[in-house]
Amino acid sequence: MTLPATLRALRYRNFQLFFSGQFISLIGTWMQNIAQAWLVYRITGSSVLLGAVGFSSQIPIFLFAPAGGIVADRYPRRRVVVATQTASMLLALVLAALTLSNTVRIWHVFVLSALLGVVNAFDIPARQSFIVEMVGKIDLMNAIALNSSMFNASRVLGPAIAGILVAYIGEGWCFFANGLSYVAVIVGLLLMRVEPHTPVARAGSNLTHVIEGFRFVLDNPPVHALLMLLGVVSVTGMPYTVLMPIFADRILHGGAAALGWLMGASGVGALAGALLLASRENLKGLSRWVAISASGFGAGLVVFSLSRSLYLSEILLLPIGFAMMIEMGSSNTLIQSMVPDQLRGRVMAVYSMVFMGMGPIGSLVAGTAAQRFGAPWTVAGGGAVCAVAAVAFWLRLPVIRTHARRLIVAQQMEAGIPPQQMTGGSVEIEPAAQE
């Protein structure tokens, strides 16, 4: 059976296994995220501690992602992901046991969140780099987009389920369900048939290898421009999710169920953005999408901060989620299309540091700012900064397009893809003067 163009990466058996297992696991992950945020808010009632827990879960990614990049480039990526997913499962079950036994304390949440952050520092570079091994470079863009659509479909279901479970039976069962959900992705990974891993001998120390990844990012204007914009969005815009329990309870007066619906609405918009990206067959104009979506995301946050209606807020979160997904998914696709395979793990480690590792700084600042100025003003200020950064990126586009096209074509030719096949894959990007 011929799959539609939007689903073409699913013709690969390994990606089918990855997609189905990861989808089940991510529903559990989103259930835990929402339940944990509500647990912290219920125990403490503090916006500062909400931000602090977000900080503790993500700052290890910033600190340890370079080591995770080396591991992803040196060892079989499937084995690395199996190990990290197993560790995540055990941490979720520990949190479930503490919560269900009514012995959980806020310091337990901080410690387990920090440990999960360390695990993710190794998981994200390996998992992102493993995608190209499952589908090859021609369908890499589609696989990344489908991976994002899976992430956001789970983001719709997970918070909605968590909101209902938290309201009726408590947070602990959400944590337990998340622990069980990891079984699906681990089984899928073990059933894959992958090429034997051949280690590549590299001269130099681990520090030299880490620096090599950073040097590639700094020496290539398209890569560091995309990462700079992504970093600004992560620090100033994305913390709106950390403050969502405050919006759900104090501002919109909807409680835990409203929190699930608000996060679910954002997930619906993001899912639509991911499916739009999956329908694309080349990179033409994708850099413009990054600039437009980042500015739309920022503007949407400003408008959302003004709403005092639950239904209006849910509606506003649809385009916010859509714009967020387009900006982040497009950036991931462009960066992966420009990076050499031998540096993929280390460059994706830098991506992880910027995308998730810088988020804790924003979470901590947002929590503190919300305590002093209120959540609406904090979200509005972050959105305004995102919009300004998007304009700055737009002004740099004429400079970075030529560099981007050169890098993308070089990687496609190295993969043995003839130029005449590029229009049907993920590499077509128009000349700089025409974009």
C-alpha positions in Angstrom: 0.0 0.0 0.0 1.3 3.4 -0.9 1.3 5.9 2.0 0.3 9.5 1.5 3.3 12.0 1.2 2.6 13.3 4.7 3.2 9.8 6.1 6.0 8.6 3.9 8.5 8.1 6.7 6.2 5.4 8.1 7.1 3.1 5.2 10.3 2.2 7.2 9.7 -0.6 9.7 12.1 0.8 12.3 10.3 4.2 12.2 6.9 2.4 12.5 8.1 0.7 15.7 9.6 3.9 17.0 6.5 6.0 16.2 4.0 3.7 17.9 6.0 3.0 21.0 7.0 6.6 21.5 3.5 7.8 21.0 2.2 5.7 23.9 5.2 6.7 26.1 4.8 10.4 25.3 1.1 10.4 26.4 2.4 9.1 29.8 5.1 11.8 29.8 2.6 14.6 29.3 0.4 13.1 32.0 3.3 13.2 34.4 4.2 16.8 33.4 0.7 18.1 34.2 0.3 16.0 37.3 3.7 17.0 38.7 3.0 20.8 38.1 -0.3 20.4 39.9 1.3 18.4 42.7 3.9 21.2 43.3 1.2 23.9 43.1 -1.1 21.9 45.5 1.7 21.3 48.1 3.3 24.8 48.0 0.9 27.3 46.2 4.1 29.0 45.0 4.9 30.3 41.5 8.6 30.5 42.5 8.7 26.8 43.3 6.9 26.0 40.1 9.7 27.7 38.3 12.3 26.1 40.5 11.1 22.6 39.7 11.2 23.4 36.0 14.8 24.7 36.6 15.8 21.5 38.4 14.4 19.3 35.6 16.1 21.1 32.8 19.4 22.6 34.0 21.1 19.2 33.9 20.4 19.1 30.2 22.4 22.3 29.8 25.3 20.9 32.0 25.5 17.3 30.7 24.3 17.5 27.0 27.8 17.9 25.7 28.7 14.5 27.3 25.4 13.2 25.9 26.5 14.3 22.4 29.8 12.4 22.7 28.0 9.3 23.8 25.5 9.6 20.9 28.4 9.8 18.4 30.5 7.1 20.0 28.1 4.3 20.9 25.1 2.6 19.2 22.3 5.1 19.5 19.6 2.5 19.9 21.3 1.1 23.0 21.7 4.5 24.4 18.0 5.3 24.0 17.0 1.9 25.5 19.1 2.7 28.5 17.8 6.2 29.0 14.1 5.2 28.5 14.6 2.4 31.1 16.0 4.9 33.6 13.1 7.3 33.0 10.7 4.5 33.6 12.3 3.7 37.0 12.2 7.4 38.1 8.5 7.7 37.2 7.7 4.6 39.2 9.6 5.9 42.2 7.6 9.2 42.1 4.4 7.2 41.8 5.2 5.1 44.8 6.0 8.2 46.9 2.8 9.9 45.9 0.4 7.0 46.2 1.8 6.2 49.7 1.3 9.9 50.7 4.9 10.3 51.7 5.9 12.6 48.8 7.7 15.9 49.8 8.7 18.8 47.6 12.4 17.8 47.9 11.5 14.4 46.4 10.1 16.1 43.4 13.2 18.3 43.0 15.6 15.3 43.3 13.7 13.1 40.9 13.2 16.0 38.4 17.0 16.7 38.5 17.8 13.0 37.9 15.3 12.9 35.0 17.1 16.0 33.6 20.4 14.1 33.6 18.8 11.2 31.8 17.4 13.5 29.2 20.8 15.1 28.6 21.9 11.7 27.2 18.5 10.7 25.7 17.7 13.8 23.5 21.0 13.9 21.4 20.9 10.1 20.9 17.2 10.0 20.0 17.4 13.0 17.7 20.5 11.6 16.0 18.9 8.1 15.7 16.1 9.4 13.5 18.3 9.6 10.4 19.4 6.0 10.9 15.8 4.9 10.7 14.8 6.7 7.5 17.9 8.1 5.8 18.4 11.7 4.7 15.8 11.9 1.9 12.9 11.4 4.3 14.6 13.0 7.3 12.4 16.2 7.1 9.2 14.1 7.1 10.4 11.9 9.9 11.2 14.9 12.1 7.8 16.4 11.3 6.0 13.1 12.1 8.0 12.8 15.3 6.8 16.3 16.2 3.2 15.5 15.3 3.4 12.4 17.6 4.8 14.6 20.4 2.0 17.1 20.0 -0.8 14.5 19.6 0.3 13.1 22.9 0.3 16.6 24.2 -3.4 16.8 23.4 -4.3 13.5 25.0 -1.9 13.4 28.0 -2.9 16.7 29.6 -6.6 16.0 29.1 -6.3 12.6 30.7 -4.1 14.0 33.5 -6.6 16.8 34.2 -9.4 14.2 34.7 -7.3 11.7 36.8 -5.8 14.4 39.0 -9.2 15.9 39.7 -10.8 12.5 40.6 -8.1 10.1 41.8 -4.9 12.2 42.4 -1.5 12.7 40.8 0.0 9.4 41.8 -1.8 7.3 39.2 -0.6 9.6 36.5 3.0 9.0 37.5 2.3 5.2 37.6 0.7 5.2 34.1 3.7 7.1 32.8 6.1 4.5 34.2 4.1 1.7 32.5 4.0 3.6 29.2 7.8 3.3 28.8 7.4 -0.4 28.2 6.0 0.3 24.8 8.9 2.4 23.5 11.5 0.0 25.0 9.9 -3.0 23.3 9.7 -1.1 20.0 13.4 -0.2 20.2 14.4 -3.9 20.9 12.3 -5.1 17.9 14.2 -2.9 15.5 16.6 -4.2 12.9 19.6 -1.8 12.7 23.0 -1.9 11.1 25.8 -3.0 13.4 27.5 0.0 15.0 31.1 0.6 13.8 33.0 2.8 16.2 35.1 5.5 14.5 38.5 6.1 16.0 39.0 9.8 16.7 42.2 11.5 17.9 42.0 13.9 20.7 40.4 14.1 24.1 36.7 14.3 25.0 37.0 18.0 25.5 38.4 18.3 22.0 35.4 16.4 20.6 33.0 18.6 22.5 34.7 21.8 21.2 34.5 20.4 17.6 30.7 20.4 17.9 30.5 23.9 19.3 33.0 25.1 16.6 30.7 23.8 13.8 27.8 25.7 15.3 29.8 29.0 15.7 31.5 28.7 12.3 28.2 28.4 10.4 26.0 31.5 10.5 22.7 29.6 9.6 23.2 27.2 12.4 24.0 29.6 15.2 21.4 32.1 14.0 18.7 29.4 14.3 20.0 28.4 17.7 20.1 31.9 18.9 16.5 32.5 18.0 15.5 29.2 19.5 17.3 30.1 22.7 15.5 33.4 23.1 12.1 31.6 22.5 13.1 28.9 25.1 14.1 31.4 27.7 11.5 34.1 27.3 8.5 32.4 25.6 8.3 28.8 26.6 8.0 29.4 30.4 4.4 30.2 29.8 3.8 26.5 30.3 5.4 26.6 33.8 2.9 29.3 34.8 -0.1 27.6 33.4 -1.3 26.2 36.8 -1.6 29.8 38.0 -3.6 30.8 34.9 -5.8 27.8 35.3 -6.5 28.4 39.0 -6.1 32.0 40.0 -6.8 33.8 36.8 -9.3 31.6 34.9 -10.7 29.8 38.0 -10.9 26.4 36.4 -8.7 24.2 38.6 -6.8 21.0 37.5 -9.3 20.1 34.8 -8.8 23.6 33.2 -5.0 23.1 33.3 -5.4 19.9 31.2 -7.7 21.6 28.7 -5.4 24.6 28.3 -2.3 22.5 27.7 -4.4 20.3 25.4 -5.5 23.3 23.3 -1.9 24.3 22.8 -1.1 20.7 21.8 -3.9 20.7 19.2 -2.4 23.8 17.6 1.1 22.3 17.7 -0.2 19.1 16.2 -1.7 21.0 13.3 1.7 22.7 12.8 3.6 19.4 12.8 1.2 17.9 10.2 1.7 20.9 8.0 5.5 20.4 8.2 5.1 16.7 7.5 3.2 17.6 4.2 6.2 19.5 2.9 8.7 17.7 0.6 11.6 20.3 0.6 13.1 23.1 2.5 12.1 25.9 0.2 11.1 29.0 2.2 11.5 27.2 5.6 13.7 29.9 7.0 10.9 32.5 6.4 8.6 30.1 8.3 10.9 30.3 11.3 10.9 34.1 11.4 7.1 34.4 10.9 6.2 31.7 13.3 8.5 33.1 16.1 6.9 36.5 15.8 3.4 35.0 15.7 4.2 33.0 18.8 5.4 36.1 20.7 2.4 38.2 19.6 0.0 35.3 20.6 1.5 35.2 24.1 0.9 38.9 24.6 -2.8 38.5 23.6 -3.2 35.4 25.7 -1.9 37.3 28.8 -4.8 39.7 28.5 -7.6 37.1 28.5 -9.7 36.4 31.5 -12.0 33.9 29.9 -11.2 30.2 30.0 -12.8 29.5 26.6 -11.1 32.5 24.9 -7.8 31.4 26.5 -8.2 27.9 25.0 -8.9 29.4 21.6 -5.9 31.7 21.8 -3.6 28.7 22.7 -4.4 27.0 19.4 -2.4 29.5 17.2 0.2 29.8 20.0 0.9 26.1 19.8 0.8 26.1 16.0 3.4 28.9 15.8 5.6 27.3 18.5 5.6 24.0 16.6 6.4 25.6 13.2 9.4 27.6 14.7 10.9 24.7 16.6 10.2 21.9 14.0 11.5 24.0 11.2 14.7 24.9 13.1 15.3 21.2 13.9 14.8 20.2 10.3 17.1 22.9 8.9 19.9 22.2 11.4 19.7 18.4 10.9 19.9 19.0 7.1 23.1 21.0 7.5 25.1 18.9 10.0 27.6 16.1 9.0 26.8 12.7 10.3 30.0 12.4 12.3 29.0 15.6 14.2 25.3 15.0 14.4 25.2 13.8 18.0 27.4 16.7 19.3 25.5 19.4 17.3 22.2 18.0 18.5 23.6 18.2 22.0 24.1 21.9 21.5 20.5 22.0 20.1 19.4 20.3 23.3 21.3 22.7 25.5 19.6 25.7 23.7 16.1 24.2 23.3 15.7 22.6 26.7 18.8 23.4 28.7 18.2 27.1 28.6 14.6 26.7 29.5 15.3 26.3 33.2 16.8 29.8 33.3 13.5 31.1 31.8 11.5 29.0 34.2 13.3 30.4 37.3 13.1 34.0 36.0 9.4 33.6 35.1 8.5 32.1 38.4 10.2 34.9 40.3 8.8 37.6 38.0 5.3 36.1 38.3 5.6 36.3 42.1 6.4 40.0 41.9 4.6 41.3 38.8 2.0 38.6 38.2 1.8 35.8 35.6 0.0 37.8 32.9 2.7 40.6 32.8 5.4 37.9 32.9 4.0 36.1 29.9 3.3 39.3 28.0 6.9 40.5 28.5 8.3 37.1 27.3 6.1 37.2 24.2 7.3 40.7 23.3 10.9 39.7 23.6 10.2 36.7 21.2 8.7 39.0 18.7 11.7 41.4 18.7 14.1 38.4 18.3 12.1 37.2 15.4 12.4 40.5 13.6 16.2 40.5 14.2 16.4 37.0 12.7 14.4 38.2 9.7 16.9 41.0 9.1 19.7 38.4 9.0 18.1 36.1 6.5 19.8 37.6 3.4 23.2 36.9 4.9 22.5 33.3 6.1 20.6 31.9 3.1 23.6 31.3 0.9 25.5 29.6 3.7 22.5 27.4 4.4 22.1 26.2 0.8 25.8 25.4 0.6 25.8 23.3 3.8 22.6 21.4 2.8 23.7 20.5 -0.7 27.1 19.4 0.7 25.4 16.9 3.1 23.0 15.6 0.5 25.9 15.0 -2.0 27.9 13.3 0.7 24.9 10.9 1.3 25.0 10.1 -2.4 21.7 11.7 -3.4 22.0 13.1 -7.0 20.9 16.7 -7.5 17.9 15.6 -9.7 16.5 13.7 -6.7 16.7 16.6 -4.3 13.4 18.1 -5.3 11.6 14.9 -4.1 13.5 14.8 -0.8 14.2 17.2 1.9 16.9 19.3 0.5 15.5 21.7 -2.1 16.1 25.3 -1.1 15.9 28.1 -3.5 18.8 30.4 -4.3 19.3 33.2 -1.8 18.1 36.0 -4.1 14.8 34.2 -4.8 13.6 33.1 -1.4 
